[in-house]
Amino acid sequence: MTFDGALVREQGVTFGIVVVKNHVLNSSGEAGRAIAAFRPVFPGVPLVLMAQDSRGVPTYYGRSDIVQFLASISPSRIPWKQYTVNN
């Protein structure tokens, strides 16, 4: 499995971000399952999900302080990379 994500260290907090499809964020159950599925890639740190609409505007799901921080910055500041995980 290949996905886009980032490991971020900002303001003394380290957290992971994973890019998902919009529909994942529309269901707290599905979002919770996605976070659980990606947790082994980012062990021991909070995990935030990010989806973009058709215009590229991001929406974040996860810990509220991290979501508020991410909503206040440009996604271009995030050190995105492509991850490959063997299932």
C-alpha positions as CSV (number, residue, x, y, z in Angstrom):
1,M,0.0,0.0,0.0
2,T,1.3,3.5,-0.9
3,F,0.0,6.7,0.6
4,D,0.9,10.3,1.1
5,G,1.7,11.5,4.6
6,A,4.0,13.4,6.9
7,L,5.7,13.2,10.2
8,V,5.7,16.7,11.7
9,R,7.5,18.2,14.6
10,E,6.1,21.6,15.4
11,Q,5.8,23.7,18.6
12,G,7.2,20.8,20.7
13,V,4.6,18.3,19.4
14,T,5.3,15.4,17.0
15,F,2.4,14.1,15.0
16,G,1.6,12.2,11.8
17,I,-0.7,13.2,9.0
18,V,-2.2,10.9,6.4
19,V,-4.0,11.9,3.3
20,V,-7.3,10.1,2.8
21,K,-10.4,10.5,0.6
22,N,-13.1,12.9,1.6
23,H,-15.7,10.2,2.4
24,V,-13.4,8.9,5.2
25,L,-13.8,12.2,7.1
26,N,-17.6,12.1,6.7
27,S,-17.9,9.2,9.1
28,S,-16.3,9.2,12.6
29,G,-16.3,5.3,12.5
30,E,-14.5,5.2,9.2
31,A,-12.1,7.9,10.3
32,G,-11.4,6.0,13.5
33,R,-10.7,2.8,11.5
34,A,-8.3,4.7,9.2
35,I,-6.4,6.1,12.1
36,A,-6.1,2.6,13.6
37,A,-4.9,1.2,10.3
38,F,-2.2,3.9,9.9
39,R,-1.1,3.9,13.6
40,P,1.7,1.3,13.0
41,V,3.3,3.7,10.5
42,F,3.4,6.5,13.1
43,P,3.7,4.7,16.4
44,G,3.5,6.6,19.6
45,V,2.4,10.0,18.1
46,P,-1.1,11.5,17.5
47,L,-2.4,10.9,14.0
48,V,-4.4,13.4,11.9
49,L,-6.3,12.6,8.7
50,M,-6.4,15.2,5.9
51,A,-8.6,15.2,2.8
52,Q,-8.9,17.9,0.1
53,D,-12.0,19.0,-1.8
54,S,-12.1,19.5,-5.5
55,R,-10.5,22.9,-5.2
56,G,-7.7,21.5,-3.1
57,V,-8.9,23.0,0.2
58,P,-7.8,20.7,3.1
59,T,-10.0,19.4,5.9
60,Y,-8.4,17.8,8.9
61,Y,-9.6,15.2,11.4
62,G,-8.0,14.4,14.7
63,R,-6.8,16.0,17.9
64,S,-8.3,19.5,18.1
65,D,-5.2,21.4,18.9
66,I,-3.3,19.8,16.0
67,V,-6.3,20.4,13.6
68,Q,-6.4,24.0,14.6
69,F,-2.7,24.5,14.0
70,L,-2.9,22.7,10.6
71,A,-5.9,24.8,9.6
72,S,-3.9,28.0,10.2
73,I,-1.0,27.1,7.9
74,S,-0.6,26.4,4.2
75,P,-0.4,22.7,3.3
76,S,2.7,23.5,1.3
77,R,4.6,23.9,4.7
78,I,4.0,20.3,5.5
79,P,6.9,17.9,4.7
80,W,4.8,15.5,2.6
81,K,6.3,12.2,1.4
82,Q,5.1,9.0,-0.1
83,Y,5.0,6.0,2.2
84,T,5.0,2.4,1.1
85,V,3.8,-0.2,3.6
86,N,3.7,-3.9,3.2
87,N,0.3,-5.2,4.3
